[in-house]
Amino acid sequence: MKRTLLFLILTTLPLSAQWRRFGSMPTHPTGFVGAGFSTPVNPAASHLDTGWNVAGGVGVTNNYFGIMLDGMCNDLGITHRALVRQGARSGDEKYWAFTINPIFHVNERGPVDFYVTGGGGIYSQVTRYRAAAGNFGPSGRDFDLISTNHIYKPGVNAGAGFSFGFGDFSRMKFFAEARYHRMFVGPSDVSMIPVTVGVRF
């Protein structure tokens, strides 16, 4: 996997440089929206399943450099083994983040662009467990007890992606990227890799 990623980077960098349009581009507003899947990284992978993510951001950029304010949400299920240890029937962990991220483009104006980005900000972890509370009342209905815990901590991220233009006269581009996120929660920090696809504009 690492060799494949390295090969794609080394071949795309000179290719995108060949397709550069002439002239300079003034600083202009930009943004993106996307969704995809998120994979936890150990030690979080020992109690979390692969989940989904949504992300978006706004900022400014020029030919090569930009700055983005990004927001994301990751929803990861808790593994069956971890649920049994907690005596719960179901559960999940959600991770929210708002980060400031510089971004470097190889060919922002061209039909194909490779970019790298990274930064830091505030992260939130919301852990929720649902457990049976038994039968109550004359109807004998089952009720659940829900336990929710919120944590707010700093975190960092870094990643890379490709974007592909829709046409010669459109700023909209399809993109695919992967980022490594790390939330500092104590002795066992939480790490994950969201893979996101969507549209940049």
GIWOZI-V39625 format. One line per field, one symbol per residue. phi: phi as a letter, one per 30 degrees, with the letter a starting at -180 (. if undefined). burial: b if it has 24 or more other ideal C-beta (glycine too) atoms within 12 Angstrom, else e. Layout:
phi=???
burial=???
//
This chain:
phi=.dddddddddddedddddcdddjccddbdbaabaalcbcdceddddbbcdbbbbbaablbabdbbabbccbbbcbbdcddddddddiccaaabcbcabbcbdbccdaddddbbcbballalcbbcccbcbbdcjcbiddiddbccccbbcbbbdabaaaaabbbddadccddbdbbbbbccbcdckecdcbabdcbblbcb
burial=eeeeeeeeeeebbeebeeeeeeeeeeeeebbbbbbbbbbbbeebeebbbebbbbbbbebebeeeebebbbbbbbbbbbbeebbeeeebebbbbbbbbbbbbbbbbbbbbbbbbbbbbbbebbbbbbbbbeeeeeeeeeeeeeeeeeeeeeeeeebbbbbbbbbbbeeeeeeebbbbbbbbbbbebeeebbbbbbbbbbbbb
//
